[in-house]
């Protein structure tokens, strides 16, 4: 009788152990593996969109260097972006205002002390009057944004669509 | 038994991390290759124009070579034909010397690099992931010559 009871208890313990293993597997799957893959998918999409945005803003920077007189012409800058959008997976936009509140494509100016051989003539508009020992430089700032539709949004953390943006400032003169 | 389950989860986790790193490397190489190839095409044309007052469009093979040099060993050799992986799509837009329906004058190159990336260790589990990067570069601004560059 004692042997029978001992065997029964061992059998019950083994079943309980198998049950707990199944439970652990379910917990690991639901709370670790699934969120891991979902987060991975979101991460890949965001990384891909961010790479496209960086490439687009670099195209705008090159445009500004190539056409400094048109750098603040947002119609022309928009044309560059429209060419990209024709073949890109993400629709990139040029918002009217920068994150700082200024206009997208806005010019800014500063003075610097050049090397002896440097000499830069800045055409209007040139609101800054630099001392005679310094040279004025003109900079342009762009901002591009794109909306990314995430397969698994995280409420309160990562909404879908998520808006990504990249800003750059380059010297054009 | 617990170790088997946890080990499997750990293995998937480790392979996932490794694959995210490889994906980032491939994406970065793709972007670098596209940006560098487009920039090289612009320099190729402008250098000729500066020296000779005229230029010929860089060929598709020149652009593909520039892409491969810039992308480096992180990506396999690219091509511009169907079925290539990575595949480059080369599109020229010539607006001539005057604005065409409001578009700015000049010659523009739109270069798209597309790459189907496959994760290691998950063969048959996950399909390949399509990566794509597009850039545009002003090859020449307004100039007085016919520039018939062929798009691939």
Interface residues (C-beta under 8 A of the other chain):
Chain A: X21 X24 X25 X28 X32 X33 X36 X37 X40 X43 X44 X47 X48 X51 X52 X54 X55 X56 X58 X59 X62 X63 X66 X67 X70 X73 X75 X76 X79 X80 X83 X84 X86 X87 X88 X89
Chain B: X1 X2 X5 X6 X9 X12 X13 X16 X20 X23 X24 X27 X28 X30 X31 X34 X35 X38 X39 X42 X89 X91 X93 X102 X103 X104 X106 X108 X110 X112 X129 X131 X132 X133 X134 X135 X136 X137 X138 X141
